[in-house]
Amino acid sequence: MKGSTKELAPIQQLDLVSEIASLVTKALLKGEYLPDEHLAEAQLARSLNVSRAPVREALRLLESRGLVISKPRRGFFVRQITAKDLDDIYGLRIGIERHVIRELATRFTPEMMKSLHHQIDKMREVALIESPELQVEEDLNFHRMLCVFCDNKRLLRVFDELTHELRFSLFMMGDLYAEPIQLAETHLPIIEALMSADPDRCQEAIEYHIGVARAHVVHLFSPQDDHTISDTHPSK
């Protein structure tokens, strides 16, 4: 039986698409494009000195990550996040991390505990810097570490895909934490629960932790206040 004659895309082309996607993502997170703003393929291609084909593929990749949307015959636009979107994201996140922490409850090691405490120290450090982006990043890194410890590559991939959209939403919100130093401390009960080796206590700790964050973030863009990300995004 003859093998397939189909050819895969050249590695350099795939790398180019990923690089373009990364550059556009960074621009989005910096607020260089406003929600619902048109991302013109031709203009992006000219500014990056590339053809339109890899730009289009990069935008499709960002669409799959929930950062942009496509409109028929109009092209790609920056995603506009709503309170409902954020509530859905946090609902899925609770489901993922509930599974993760129950898995870890009976195999939590001193090395894992040490790594998590080190991450909390990082969160304390960035709390002293006026950088909401770094605060969000280190917060998400703590939770990603839990997924890494769980040693489930598929679950980690799902978490990473979800946090693309969550990171985008939180970065666009700007100054999210009134007292960043307190954010770091709220992660200590999670470690304490893991040290108990009690799955139910661990589940309760993570549900409370993410539930509080969910209520806070969704409240900022609650429908009754008629808020969306675009209403609070700093002007360019």
N, C-alpha and C positions, 0 to 999 in steps of 0.2 A: 504494500500500500504506500503510495507516494505521500510525502509530507505536504503540508499546506504551502502554496506558493505566495500567500499573502505576505507583504512586507510590513514590518513595524516601522513606526515613525523614527527617524534618526534621533539618537540620544540628545544631540545638541538642540534639536527642535523642541523636545520635551523640556529640556533645561530652560530654554528661552521662554516658553510659556509660563513655567513656574516662576521665573525671575520677574516677568512682567506682572504676573498676579501678585507677587510679593511687593513690588514697587507701588502698584495701584492700591493695595491694601494699606500700606504705610501712609499713602496720601489720604486715604479715607479716614484713617485713625487720627491723622493730624488735623482733620477738618478742612482740608484743601478743596473738598467737594461737599456741597450741602446735600441733605436728603432730597431725593427726587430730582437731583440735577442730572442732566444728560451727559453721558460719558461717550463722547464722539470718537468712534474708532479711528477715523482718519487723523484727527488732531492728536490722539494718543500715539499713533504710529509715527507721526512726524516728530513729536517731542522725544520719542524714544529711539528714533532712527531705525525703525524696523518696518516690515510690511504689515498690512492689516490682518493677515491670516493669524499670526500668533497672538495678536491683540484680541481678536475675536475669541480665540480659544481660551485665553486668560480670563476674559470677562465671563465666558460660560462657566469656567471653574469657580469664579467668585459668585456666580449665580447659584451654583450647587451648594455653596457655603452660606448662602443667605445674606450676602453682602450687597448684591445688586439684583435688579429684576430686569427682565426683557419685555418690551412691548412690541407687538407685531407691527412691522413696517416703520418703527420709530427708533429701535435700537435699545441700548442698555441705559439704565438709570440707577442712581444710588438708592438703596432700599430705605424706605421710611418706616421706622420702628414705632409700634404702638404699644399701649399698655397690655393689650391682649397678647401680642407677640411675646413680650417679656414674661407674662404669666405662663404662657405655654412653655417657654424655654426653661423656666425654673421648675415647672412641673415635671418635665422630662429629666432635668438634672437631679431632682430629688429621687426619682426612680433609679437612676444610674448609681448614685452615691449610696443609696440605701443598700443596694445589692453589694457594692464594693465593701462597705464597712462591715456588713455581716460576714462576708467572706474572710475579712482580715481579723475579725474578733478572736478567733481561736488560733491564729498563727502570727500574731503581732510579736515582733522581736525587739530586743533592746536596741539593735542597730537602726531599726525603723523609727523607734521612739527618738533616738538621738538625731536622726535626719530631720524629723518633723520639728523638733525643738530648734534646730539650726535654721529651718525655714521661718519659724516664728521670729527668730532674732533678725532675719533679713527684713521681715515685715515691719518690725520695730524701727529698723534703720531707715527704711524708705518713708515711714510715717513722719520723720523729721524733715523730709524734703517735700517741697510743694510740687509734687508730681502725681496727680491722680492716676496717670497712666501706669506708673511704676507700682503704685499701691494696688491697682486692679491686677496687674501682672503677677505680683508676688502672692496675692490672695489666691488667684487661680492656680499658681504653681503648687501651693500647699495641697489643694484638692487633686491636682494631677498626680502628685506623688502617691496619694492613696491608691489611685488607679494603677500606677506602675507597680506598687507593692502587691497588688492583687494578681499580677502576672497573667493577665488576660489581654492579649494583643487586640482582639476584636473589640473588647470593651473600651480599651484605651483609644482605639481609632474613633469609636462613636463619641467618646468624651471630647476628643480633640476637634472633631467636626462640630460638635455642639458649641464648644467654647470659641470657635471662629465667630459665630453669630453673637454669642454673649459678650465677648470682648469688644466687638464692634459697637454693640448697644451701650455698654458701660462707658467706653471711651468717649462716645458721642455725647454722653450726659455731662461730661466735665467733672466738676468738683462734687464727687458722690458722697464722700465720707466727712461728716462734720468733725469727728474726732478719730483720725486714722490710727492713733496709737491703741485705741480701744478695739479696733478691728482685729489687730494681732492677738489681743488677749482672748477674744471670743473663740479662738481655735483651741485653747488649752483644754476645755471640757471634752473635746473630741479625743485628744490624746489620753485623757484620764479614763474615758469610757473604754478605749481600746485596751488600756492596761488592765481593766477589770476582766477582760476575756468573756464578757457577757454580751452576746449578739443583740439582745433586746435593748440593753442600755446603750449600746453603740448606735443602734437604729434610732433610738429616741434622741440621742445627742445630735446626730447629723440632720435629722428631720427638723429639730428645733433651730439649729444653726442656719440651714438653708431657708427654712420657713420665715425666719426673721428678715433675712436679706430679701427674700421674695416680696414680703409685705412692704418693706421700705421702698424698694425699687419700683414696684407696680404703683404704689401710692403717688410717687413723683409724677407719674403719667396716667393717672386715673381718668377714665372717661368723663366723670362729672366735672373735672377741671379742664376738659377739652385739651389735654396735653398730648403732644407727640414729640418725638426727638427733635423735629425741626423747630418747635416752638422755643426750645431751651438751648439749642446749639449756638455757640458763640459765633458772631459774624466773622467772616474771613477778612 
